[in-house]
Amino acid sequence: MTTSATEPAVLDQASSERIRRHLEVLYDERTVADYHPRMVRLCEGFAARLWDRPVPDPVTQDDVLLITYGDQIREPDRRPLQSLREFVAEHLQGLVSGLHLLPHFPSTSDDGFAVSDYFSVDPALGTWRDVLRLAQDQDVMFDAVVNHTSASATWFRRWTRDEAAFRDFYLSLDPEADTSSVVRPRASPLLTPFETVRGLEWVWTTFSSDQVDLAYHNPEVLLAMCEVLLSYVEHGARLLRLDAIAFLWKRLGTSCVHLPETHEVVKLWRTILDAVAPGTLLVTETNVPHTENVSYFGDGTDEAHLVYQFPLPPLTLSAFHLADASMLGEWIASLTTPSSSTWFLNFLGSHDGIGLRPAEGLLTAGEIEHLCELSRAHGGGVSYRAQPDGSLTPYELNTGFFDALNPVDVDEPEERRVRRFLAAHSILFALAGVPLLYVQAALGSSNWLDGVRETGRLRTINRRKFDRDELEAELAQPGSRRRQVLDGLRALLTARRAEPAFHPSGPQRVLPTPAPVLGLERFSPDGRRCVLALTNVSGRPQTLRLGPAPWLSATFVDLLEGDKVRGHSDGFLEVGLVPYGVRWLGRDA
């Protein structure tokens, strides 16, 4: 692609042809002939405006993203995005390198995920200038809610009025149509009735009656969403998170999840971003079993750069409750990515609950039910999804990670609960890939039961918003849980940043350890540095004897405490771990 400040951008021939080939998979010959030139012109228009956008650096061990709402930090007479920027600069500088800014657009429900206007900032949060200022300070990931819009969106209202430009923007079906093969993430009805000028129509609503699915078999929808994604890059996004992407393309008689057309749309968007905004990272959000999830890496060059690591939260929870990291270790040992330019996004908590579908085939039905019982015992709950036969199965734990990790009805010191929480996060930070840290985790939040009572929605339980003065007062108390958690996370992440062996692309190997200990061996990409990351998932002291191996006779330095651990000349290394203890032992390879 050639660009200059005075000449219009021209999409290179190879990129133009790739766009054509993607469209040929999706549509008929006549449609491709009509829409290929329009899509190329759209790309060239944005390329002309983005010509001087610097290409971001590749990901490194410095990268940690904070998941947060735009109005996470509230104070009187201030735009919340301004307050968020100040709070991050004051308290999270050096802790995180970027923000996953949850939907900051006008919305009517689901805390932002029922978008009514893709091109505006919710005025209750701030302005595009506020978003751009956040992007000047750090990397920002925007949520691209591409599967559906709000039922109050202008697009949908114009569809109900049968305006020609928006005809076929949404999917309506005969309510008697056979949809039994459709995979559901919810227990709510798939079809919702809406009044239109054509009469009552039953519209496809995968997630809720206020979230109406877009019809990508209409190329106008695809063209419109290409414009949405490129506008996000223009407004400061370095990463684009494709929300609920697995459900994008619908074809009756199929599961309507992970269809080949969905993957082709992701490939198209990757081609466009690589051509128009090199360095923009594409992220797919697919809360599904692991083998389905990683399919969105494609061949390692043509789909997502980053894929969420959904099995990690339930497997980590189970490991601590069973005091047994064996299953977690086995799963980690199986992980691979198809190229050095693809990475896992590792996380333990998020604005959603803790997904259980990714644990299918890894945890037993009894272990999953045990996690459900723990969630309920802490005042949380369980969301269910509908099976084709009408039965319901657990889909998601509605709970914050801090409470979910702790035993029920056990009187224990706060310091022990914090140590357990930090131990779990040491696993998150030690794994190959890029860590995501939910703001509620960074602040050590418990389940927000008052919020659930206020909204009547289980998902509110881990979506608390904070009054800035009250939060600042808690953080100012050295012994408060929030202060202990934040300081402990900072220590872990400071050590991670300083250690090349924690590079997202560095190799990892699971060490043979007793069941209560997860042992990882991490190497820098150049092979010069090695770290042994050891975490005790039990409440009892553990002593490890690793070896024999010649390299274990070396002297290791604990990256967290600074003390030295010397191996024996016979190739064994002995390490002690306190309950929920963590040792990161580094050496030159």
HELIX and SHEET records of a PDB file:
HELIX    1   1 GLN A   13  LEU A   26  1                                  14    
HELIX    2   2 GLU A   29  ARG A   49  1                                  21    
HELIX    3   3 PRO A   80  HIS A   91  1                                  12    
HELIX    4   4 ASP A  110  GLY A  112  5                                   3    
HELIX    5   5 TRP A  128  ASP A  137  1                                  10    
HELIX    6   6 THR A  154  THR A  160  1                                   7    
HELIX    7   7 ALA A  164  PHE A  166  5                                   3    
HELIX    8   8 PRO A  219  GLU A  234  1                                  16    
HELIX    9   9 ILE A  245  PHE A  247  5                                   3    
HELIX   10  10 PRO A  260  VAL A  276  1                                  17    
HELIX   11  11 HIS A  290  ASN A  293  1                                   4    
HELIX   12  12 VAL A  294  PHE A  297  5                                   4    
HELIX   13  13 LEU A  312  LEU A  322  1                                  11    
HELIX   14  14 SER A  326  ALA A  333  1                                   8    
HELIX   15  15 ARG A  357  ALA A  359  5                                   3    
HELIX   16  16 ALA A  365  ALA A  377  1                                  13    
HELIX   17  17 PHE A  401  LEU A  405  1                                   5    
HELIX   18  18 GLU A  414  ALA A  430  1                                  17    
HELIX   19  19 VAL A  439  ALA A  442  1                                   4    
HELIX   20  20 LEU A  449  THR A  455  1                                   7    
HELIX   21  21 LEU A  458  ASN A  462  5                                   5    
HELIX   22  22 ARG A  468  LEU A  475  1                                   8    
HELIX   23  23 ARG A  481  ARG A  497  1                                  17    
HELIX   24  24 PRO A  500  PHE A  502  5                                   3    
HELIX   25  25 PRO A  550  SER A  553  5                                   4    
SHEET    1   A 9 LEU A  65  THR A  68  0                                        
SHEET    2   A 9 GLY A  98  LEU A 101  1                                        
SHEET    3   A 9 ASP A 139  ALA A 144  1                                        
SHEET    4   A 9 LEU A 239  LEU A 242  1                                        
SHEET    5   A 9 LEU A 281  THR A 284  1                                        
SHEET    6   A 9 LEU A 306  TYR A 308  1                                        
SHEET    7   A 9 TRP A 343  ASN A 346  1                                        
SHEET    8   A 9 VAL A 434  TYR A 438  1                                        
SHEET    9   A 9 LEU A  65  THR A  68  1                                        
SHEET    1   B 2 ILE A  73  ARG A  74  0                                        
SHEET    2   B 2 PHE A 466  ASP A 467  1                                        
SHEET    1   C 2 HIS A 148  SER A 150  0                                        
SHEET    2   C 2 GLN A 211  ASP A 213 -1                                        
SHEET    1   D 3 SER A 172  LEU A 173  0                                        
SHEET    2   D 3 GLY A 199  TRP A 204 -1                                        
SHEET    3   D 3 LEU A 191  THR A 196 -1                                        
SHEET    1   E 3 ILE A 354  GLY A 355  0                                        
SHEET    2   E 3 LEU A 392  ASN A 398 -1                                        
SHEET    3   E 3 GLY A 381  ALA A 386 -1                                        
SHEET    1   F 6 GLN A 508  VAL A 510  0                                        
SHEET    2   F 6 VAL A 517  PHE A 523 -1                                        
SHEET    3   F 6 ARG A 529  ASN A 536 -1                                        
SHEET    4   F 6 VAL A 582  ASP A 588 -1                                        
SHEET    5   F 6 THR A 555  ASP A 558 -1                                        
SHEET    6   F 6 LYS A 564  ARG A 566 -1                                        
SHEET    1   G 2 GLN A 542  LEU A 546  0                                        
SHEET    2   G 2 LEU A 573  LEU A 577 -1                                        
END                                                                             
